[in-house]
Each structure stands twice: as structure tokens, then as C-alpha cells.
Amino acid sequence: MTLIALLAETARAMVGMPSYAAYRRHMAERHPETAPMDEVAFFRDRQQARYGGKGGGRCC
């Protein structure tokens, strides 16, 4: 992993944005029988998990 890629991954982790590459590695290693989500579905799933589905987002 290059220094820039490592810094980008660290920055995303600091703001709570999960790594799609890490998700793909996990799925390949631990759940090879299950097709992984595409990147858009992964982002939406993580966003839903973080902010919920009540609409309007969180205030605090």
C-alpha cells in the first residue's frame, strides 16, 4: 500500500467512512460463498447503519 493510499484510508477511518477494500477482503476471506455488495450498495448500507432511516439525519 502506498503512503498516499494509507493516508487516505486513515483519513476515511477518522471520519467514520468504512473501507470498501477492507470489506471486500473480509467477504473473500470469511464469506466466500456470498456475493459482496457493489460499492454503491456498500456505501448506502454503511450510511443507513450510521444515520438510521428516520429521515432528516441526526442533530447531535
N, C-alpha and C positions, 0 to 999 in steps of 0.2 A: 504494500500500500504506500502510495506516495505521501509526502508530507502534506501536500495540499488536500488530498483526499482524507487524510487523517484529521486535519484541522476542520474540514467541512463536516465530517461525521461527528466530531466533538462538539462543534457549534450547534448542530441539529439536536444532539442529545441534551445539550444545556437548555434548549428552549422546549424540550419535550417532544420533538419530532422524531419518531422511531425510524430506524434504518430499514429500508426495503431490502437491501442486500443481506442484512443480518436475518431478516425474516425468511428470505429465500434459502439461505444456508440452513437455518433451523428446519424448515419444511423438508429440504432434501435429506437432512441427516436423521430427523426424528419421525417424519411422517411421509415417507417416500410414496406411499400408496394414495395420498391425497394431492390433488392438483392445487398449487398455490394460487392465491388471488393475483390478478394483474395489479400493476402499480396504482392505477386509479382506484380500484376497489379497496386495496390495502389502505390508501390514504383516507378514503371515506370511512372505512371501518375504524381506524385509529382515531379519527376526528369524532366520530359518533361515541366511541368509548370514552374519550376525554371530556367532551362537552355535553353529551346526552342528546336526546331527541325532543326536548320540550320546546325547542324553537327559542330564538332570541338570545341564546348563549348564556353565559354566567355573568353575573355582575361583579363578583369578587374573586 
